Amino acid sequence: KQLIEKYGFPFENHTVTTEDGYILQLHRIPYGRKKNNYHKRAPVLIVPGTFESSADWVNMGENSLGFILADRGYDVWIANYRGTRWSRRHIKLNPDVDVKEFWNWSFHDIGLYDLPAFIDYILHVTRQEKLFYIGHSQGTVDFFILNSEKPEYNEKFRLMVGLGPVAYFSNAKAPIVHFLATYQNEIKAFVDRYRLYELLPHSPLLATLAQTFCNDNSPFQDVCASIIYTAVGYSNQFNKSMIPVILSNTPAGSSYKHWRHVIQVYLSGKVPKYNYGEEENLRKYGQKNPPEYNLTKITAPVALYYGVNDLLCAQEDVDKTAFMMQNVVVNKRIPGFNHVDILWGIDVVDLVFNDILKLMEQY
C-alpha cells in the first residue's frame, strides 16, 4: 500500500477465500495517474513467483510493470498466493500452530485453488468475461496447472505472459536446486524433526540487514549482489542500488512441500504431480507413480520471455514446455538477463515490457 500510494497510484485491497479455505489478498491498482486520458481496459492478473509478493511488481518506481500497466489504462490486480506475507490466513488453520496442515501445499494447489479464486473474483467484480495473465517463474507453472487440470479456464484468458517460465525443469543450473536434489532425504528428515514446513517468511530483520550492508555506500554491496547471482544467475542488468528495496519485501514465504515438488520435477525429467510414495500414490492417483500434467490442454495464447543467463530456465526446458502447448505466440530469450532481470533489469522496459504492451494491444 505504501509503495503504490508513494508513487501516486490508487490502491485497493481485496480478500478472496479459496475452495480449500485459504484467505488471500489481491492488491488492485484500478487505474493510473493520468485520469484525464483514463480509458478502462481489460483487467490484468499478475501472479508472483516463489518467495515473491505483490510488492515485487511495484518496487522499481516508474519502471515497475504494475505501474506501467495502470498508466496505460489497464485494471491491475496483483495476487498474493497462499502462505506469503499478506496471505498467511485460513478459515480454520493457524500458520504458526497447525504448521503441518497449513503448509501442506505446493504449486499444484496454487494452480488448482488460488488461481480460480482470483480469476472468478476479478471477472465478477469487473463484469468482464476475460482477463490478461502475467506470471513470473512459479506464477507460470500455476497457470499451466490450472489450464491443464481445468481446461475450461482457457476461455477466460485474453493472453498469458510468462516471465522466466517454468514447467520442464531438469536442465536448471541453479546450485540451490542441485543441492536440494542431492540432499533431499536428509533435508526431509531435518524438516520433519523441527517442523520447518514454512520457508523464508517475510523478515523485518532481513530488511534492516539489507539496508545496512547492501546500500550504495556499503563495502559489502557486491557480496549482497553475488549471493543473489548464485540463486538466479549473473547479470550486468541488475541494479544493485535496489537490493535494500527488494529485500525489504522478498522473500515473502513459501512451503517446504512446494520445494520438494520442484525437486521431484527436476529429477523426473517430466512435469509430474506430487509424489507421495507408491502406497499413497495408489490411494490418491490409482497408480504407483504420479501422473503428469497434460500441457497439451493449454489452448489460451501464451507468450514466453526469459533470460539467457537464467539459471532456472534452460532453453531446452522452455522449448519443450512451449512445444507441448497449442498456442505459443512468442518464445523469446533476452541476452544478458537472469531470472529476476525479467522483472527488475535496468533495461527491462525497453527489452521486454514494451514488447508485452504491444502484444497486449493485439489481444
SETOR-733273 format. One record per residue (C-alpha): x negated, y, z negated. Coordinates in steps of 0.001 Angstrom, whole numbers, padded with zeros to 6 digits, always signed. Layout:
<sites>
XYZ;...
</sites>
This chain:
<sites>
+000000+000000+000000;-002778+002432-000968;-004748+001699+002215;-001733+002102+004504;-000483+005312+002873;-004025+006725+002634;-004133+006817+006446;-000699+008445+006692;+001427+005447+007669;+004749+004363+006144;+004680+001210+004007;+007436-001261+003157;+007188-004370+001026;+009492-007298+001875;+009855-010550-000063;+010609-013869+001605;+011174-017272-000027;+010189-020452+001809;+012249-023635+002006;+009826-025261-000488;+010088-022414-002997;+007063-020145-002437;+007770-016426-002830;+005815-014461-000209;+005217-010798+000576;+005423-009258+004026;+003886-005800+004370;+005567-003684+007013;+004423-000587+008897;+007704+000200+010684;+006251+002958+012911;+003158+005069+013454;+002158+008605+012526;+003306+010247+015759;+007016+010147+015064;+007811+012561+017925;+006794+010037+020603;+008029+007159+018453;+009931+004645+020506;+010990+001400+018919;+009106-001517+020347;+009282-005185+019500;+008212-006451+016079;+004715-007938+015725;+003961-010563+013082;+000283-010609+012076;-000989-013658+010181;-004392-013518+008456;-006998-016282+008315;-008197-018296+005325;-009107-016160+002286;-007637-013126+004067;-004592-010986+003291;-002582-008175+004863;-005298-005712+003731;-007751-007089+006312;-005684-005657+009163;-005700-002085+007824;-009112-001720+006155;-011044-000262+009128;-009208+003057+009210;-008441+004264+012748;-009906+001064+014225;-007549-001286+012351;-005296-003326+014612;-002339-002839+012238;-002556+000956+012629;-003264+000908+016373;-000131-001179+016972;+002015+001030+014714;+000837+004172+016525;+001824+002514+019818;+005373+002223+018513;+005321-001442+017504;+007082-002564+014331;+004176-004179+012450;+004700-006947+009862;+001608-008356+008138;+002024-011699+006396;+000654-012843+003063;+000990-016624+003104;+001205-018825+000001;-001477-018662-002667;-003030-015374-001570;-003229-012236-003672;+000311-010953-003055;+001964-014349-002691;+000924-016254-005831;+004533-016949-006818;+007020-019795-006686;+010633-020196-007802;+009628-022907-010328;+005837-023324-010463;+003253-021172-012215;-000002-020971-010186;-002114-020831-013364;-000292-023576-015300;+001124-026010-012719;-002143-025922-010818;-001955-029333-009191;+001616-028806-007948;+001394-025119-006947;-001835-025557-004955;-000749-028798-003280;-000673-027411+000271;-002826-026955+003361;-002460-025008+006603;+000143-027638+007562;+002587-026230+005004;+001927-022629+006043;+002806-023562+009634;+005835-025615+008644;+007349-023401+005903;+005759-019947+005639;+005857-019014+009331;+009528-019955+009903;+010473-017989+006769;+008583-014911+008035;+009852-015179+011609;+013509-015755+010772;+013448-012907+008252;+011840-010419+010665;+014181-011290+013538;+017160-010967+011196;+016086-007556+009822;+015108-006107+013229;+018027-007741+015092;+015615-008888+017769;+015508-012267+019461;+011728-012465+019926;+008537-011090+018433;+004823-010854+019146;+002495-013021+017068;-001141-012212+016288;-003160-014647+014193;-006784-014828+013098;-008513-018181+012535;-006195-020168+010228;-003383-017860+011396;-003774-019515+014826;-003602-023137+013689;-000497-022270+011623;+001148-021133+014876;+000054-024285+016731;+001515-026478+013982;+004829-024613+013855;+005402-024850+017606;+004324-028478+017926;+006372-029604+014885;+009370-027315+015541;+009249-026719+019315;+012479-024682+019228;+010396-021831+017761;+008533-021442+021077;+011566-019472+022278;+011079-016836+019562;+007705-015543+020790;+007068-012969+023491;+003337-013667+023296;+000895-015234+020840;-002563-013674+020481;-005113-015956+018825;-008279-014289+017479;-011006-016771+016568;-008580-019632+017360;-008976-022930+015512;-007408-026324+016215;-010012-028788+017542;-012932-028147+015252;-015543-030916+015480;-018196-028693+017116;-018115-025986+014404;-021664-024900+013473;-020973-023201+010123;-023309-024562+007394;-020495-024430+004813;-018351-026794+006915;-021253-029235+007276;-021920-029058+003525;-018261-029673+002597;-018114-032614+005004;-021332-034192+003709;-020368-033972+000034;-016577-034275+000326;-016275-037169-002158;-018482-035501-004784;-016574-032239-004327;-013220-034006-004705;-014336-035661-007951;-015528-032291-009270;-012304-030510-008260;-010105-033201-009843;-012148-033234-013028;-011996-029467-013599;-008615-028932-011863;-010118-026358-009492;-007298-026521-006979;-007353-022777-006301;-010361-021498-004349;-011849-017979-004388;-008873-015958-005656;-008875-012164-005414;-011545-010852-007792;-011857-007254-009056;-015341-008244-010320;-016491-009129-006791;-015172-005776-005577;-017261-003985-008232;-020364-006025-007388;-019901-005266-003677;-019583-001537-004362;-022759-001660-006462;-025010-003918-004377;-023695-003714-000793;-023304+000056-000310;-025362+002073+002184;-027868+003186-000468;-028474-000256-001900;-031699-002179-001080;-029534-005329-001238;-027147-004388+001586;-028937-006664+004079;-028685-009553+001605;-024917-008987+001397;-024722-008976+005209;-026803-012135+005603;-024508-014028+003190;-021585-013083+005443;-023563-014065+008590;-024246-017514+007101;-020496-018094+006813;-019261-016630+010111;-022225-016150+012470;-024867-013484+013098;-023854-010216+014710;-025007-006717+015684;-021334-005745+015742;-020846-005949+012004;-020539-002563+010284;-022482-003138+007041;-021158+000100+005514;-017730-001542+005365;-018816-004519+003229;-017616-002912-000063;-014213-002198+001544;-013911-005726+002951;-014935-007405-000312;-012513-005307-002359;-009699-007361-000763;-011363-010530+000545;-011462-013358-000470;-007783-013374-001395;-007460-017048-002378;-006829-020435-000791;-006267-024032-001881;-008757-026884-002149;-006346-029143-000229;-006435-026689+002671;-010211-027054+002940;-010055-030802+002540;-007665-030882+005515;-010045-028634+007507;-012885-031112+006879;-010672-034039+007952;-010042-032240+011265;-013780-031538+011626;-014746-035187+011056;-011949-036745+013128;-012577-035014+016460;-008775-034676+016702;-006129-032418+015113;-004513-034827+012634;-002058-034266+009826;-003361-034553+006276;-004944-037920+005489;-003704-039218+002124;-005385-042636+002436;-003917-045762+004027;-001309-046579+001382;+000149-043093+001069;-000081-042568+004871;+002071-045677+005399;+004635-044246+002991;+004587-040735+004425;+003980-041334+008143;+004826-045014+008606;+001285-045693+009872;-002196-046191+008385;-003788-043152+009998;-002217-039712+010016;-000509-038777+013316;-001913-035941+015437;-000133-032663+016103;+001242-032662+019629;-000142-029401+021021;+001416-030081+024432;+004761-028987+022928;+003473-025395+022694;+005136-023542+025580;+005012-019929+024318;+002477-017741+026192;-000880-017813+024384;-003938-015521+024698;-007199-016601+023023;-010170-014368+022126;-013278-015410+020222;-016959-014516+019854;-019940-016201+021484;-021714-016106+018066;-018731-017547+016190;-019908-020476+014016;-016339-021762+013553;-015034-021580+017153;-017195-023578+019542;-016430-023129+023239;-015814-026894+023702;-013236-026899+020906;-011397-023772+022081;-011319-025062+025682;-009943-028394+024502;-007249-026631+022451;-006365-024397+025434;-006202-027414+027743;-003583-029075+025515;-001168-026121+025594;+001146-025394+028507;+000953-021642+028845;-002503-020187+028059;-002690-016817+029839;-006118-015697+028521;-009118-017628+027172;-011888-015100+026624;-015301-015250+024911;-016712-011942+023668;-020526-011628+023857;-022278-010846+020557;-019155-011314+018414;-018930-013592+015362;-015814-014948+013613;-014847-011664+011914;-016026-009168+014550;-012814-010043+016358;-011130-008090+013513;-013810-005655+012381;-016557-005396+015050;-017890-001927+015851;-016726-002173+019498;-013674-004365+018866;-011210-001709+020068;-012920-001401+023472;-013772-005061+023914;-010677-006775+022521;-007842-004611+021185;-007355-002567+024379;-007109-005824+026311;-004467-007099+023881;-002439-003864+024134;-002378-004085+027937;-001325-007714+027774;+001454-006934+025263;+002817-004287+027667;+003427-007101+030171;+005451-009141+027671;
</sites>
